[in-house]
Amino acid sequence: MAKETLFAVIGLGTFGEQVCEVLMEKGGRVLAIDNRSEIIEKIKDNVTQAILLNATDEDALSTIPFEDVDIAIVAIGENKEASILVTAILKRMGVSYILARATSELHSRVLKQVGADEVVNIEISEGKRVAQKLLAPEILDRIPISETITVAELYVSRSFIGKNLSKLNLRKKFKINIIAIKRSFISIDELGNPVKSEEVIFPDSDTKLKEHDIILVVGRNEDIDIFKEY
């Protein structure tokens, strides 16, 4: 049986707590570390081990067996000095992989300089997402795959309703692929109340698009921007 990945999450604010929750749900083991006793008390039953200590204290941090940790997540946000110091200490300790949270571009650059293998900037990422939503409200959501490739979720165009994918030939015309369709249904329960349900369809060439379908497409950003105009 494969060994479960061991994560150390340092800093248990909203971001760090959510990271712990998802990692545990997905089958990881989590060491949750924070210097606030009330936070440790709150999370201790939901993680593998909750540890109360000041992570900026190198002597205290060295008591944790980081040689067994596969990935360390420095989730400290507002205290930039602490997040940078903790990242540097973890690097000196030889932690295999360090992912750190940044709150600005400068913070991100410094974290990389002191040893972070990967940096996530929640504020910038979410800001870009909001801006894209405002500029293109017809696109319900975007998931970047790379700098140039995106998965986008949008309502099907009226001009495509009732047509099958082979006839539309979107790959040739727009250089995009439909990878899934979310389709809603309304049924009536035993009390006569309408009940909405949803299914996800993985389409083939004969699949016809229907009104109110939500399609998930993948393609280059500029091709999706052209496609959404139709």
N, C-alpha and C positions, 0 to 999 in steps of 0.2 A: 504493500500500500504506500502511495506517494506521501511524502512528508508535507503536512500543512504548512503553508507559508506563515512565518512569524513576522508581524509588523510591530514596530514601536511608534506610537503616536504621542508626540510631545506638544502639549498645549491643548487644553480641552474646552476651548470656547465653542461657539456654535459650529464653526467649520470642523474643528477637531472631533467634536462629539459625533457629527454626522459621518465623518470618515470612519470612526470606530464602528458605528452602527452598520454601515454598508459592508465593511470588511468582515464583520462577524456573520452577517447574513449570508455572505458569499462563501463562508467556510474557512476563513482565515483565523489565525490566532492573534490576539491583540494585547500588547502591553500598553496600557494607557497611563501617561505620566503628566502630572500637573503639581503645582505648589500650593494649591488651594484645597484644604481638607474637605470642604463642603462639596466640591466638584467630584473628588475621589469617592466620597461616600455615595454620591448620586449614581455614579457610573459603575461601581465595583461589581454589581451583579450582572452587568451586561457585557463584560469583556473577560478575556482570559485572566488578566491580572491588572489591578489598578495600583499605581505606585505613587506615593506622596513624596515628592522631593523637588528641590530647586535645580532645574536642569542646567542653569548657568554655573553651578558649582561643579567643577570638573571632578573633584574627589567624590562627590555624591553620585554623579552620573556614572563614574567608573565602577560602582558597585553593581550595576546592571550588566548581565551577561550579553553584551552587544555582539559577541562573536557568534551567537545563535540567531541574531536578528537578520532577516533577509532584506527588509526595507525599513528605513526610519523615515517618518513623516514629521517634519518640523512644522506644526500647524499654528505656531505663535503668529499673531497678526500684527496688532498695533504696536507692540514693543519691538521695534525693528532691531535695536541693539541686542536684545535677548535672542532674537531669532538668528541673527548673524553669529553671535557668540556660540550658541548651541550647535549650529551647523559646523562651525570651525572645530569645536571639540569633538563632535562625532567623526569628522574627517580624520582628525589626529588619532582617534581610537580605532580607525580602520573599518568603520561600518561599510558594508558591501555596497549599499545604494541609499542615497539620501535625496528625498524629495522635500522641498521647502516651499512654504507659502510666502509670496511677496505681496506688498501693497502699493508698489510703485515700480516704474521702470528702473530707477536708480537702485532701489532695494533689490530688485531682481538681479541686476548686474553684480552687485556686491556679493549676494548669496552664491552666485556661480563662481566668483573669484575665490571665495573661501572654502569651496568644496562641494556645493550642491550639484548632484548629477542632473537633477531636473527641478525646474521652478514653475509653479503655477501662480498666476496673478488673477485672483478671483475678480477683483475690482475692474481690471482692464477687460477681461474676457466678458464679464457681464455687461460692461458699458458698450462694448462692440456689438453684443447681441441685441441690446435695447436699441441702439442706433440703426442696426440693420432692420429691426422690426418696424421702426418708425418710417424708414425709407421704403420698405417693401411690405406693407401690411398684409398683402395677399399671401405672403409666405408665412405659414404658421410657426415654423421653427426651422433652425439650421443646426446641423452638427458638422463642424469642420473635420475633414479627414486629413487634410494637409493644408498648406497655404493656398493651394489652387483648386482643390477638390472638396466638394461639400455634399452631404445628404440633406435635402430640403423636403419639408412637408408642406403641401399646399392643396387647396381645393381644386378639383378638376375643372378645366375651362369648359364653358358652355358649348364651345365649338367641337369638343371632343366627346360629348355625351352621346351614348348609343353606338359609338364606333369601337371596333375591336383594335387591339394593339398592333396587329399585323398590318391593318389598313392605315393606321396613323403613322407607323414607321418612324417613331420619335427618335430612335437612335440615329437614323440617317439624316432626318430633317433638322434635329436640334442638338444632336450629339449628347443626349442624356438617356438614361435608362430608368424605367419604373421598376423598383425592386419590391414594392408592396403596395397594397391598397387597403385602407381602412374604410369599411362600409358599415353603416348604421341601419338598424331595422327597428320598426315600431310594432309591438304586439300588444294585445289586450289581456290583462290578467283576469282571474276569476271574479274580481270585483268590478270589472269594467274599466279599470284604470290603464292608461297607456304606459307601456314599459319599453324603454329604449335599450337595445342591446347592440353590440358591436363585434364584428369579426375582422380578422386580418387575412387578406387573400394574397397569396404569392402567385402573381399572374403568369399566364402563358400567352402565346400569340393570339389565341382565340378569345381571350377575356375581353368583355365589353365594359366600357366605363359607364357609370350611372351617375345621375344627378346626386349631389351631396357627397360623392366619393371624396376621400382625402387620399392623395397619392404621395408616396415617398419616392423621390427621384435622386439619382446620384449623377454628378457631372461636374464639369469645371464651373467655377463661379460665374464667369461671363456667359456661358451657355444657359445656365439656369436663369440668369437675369433676362435673357432674350426669351426663353421659353415661357416665363411667367406673364409676359405681355399678351400671349395668345388666349 
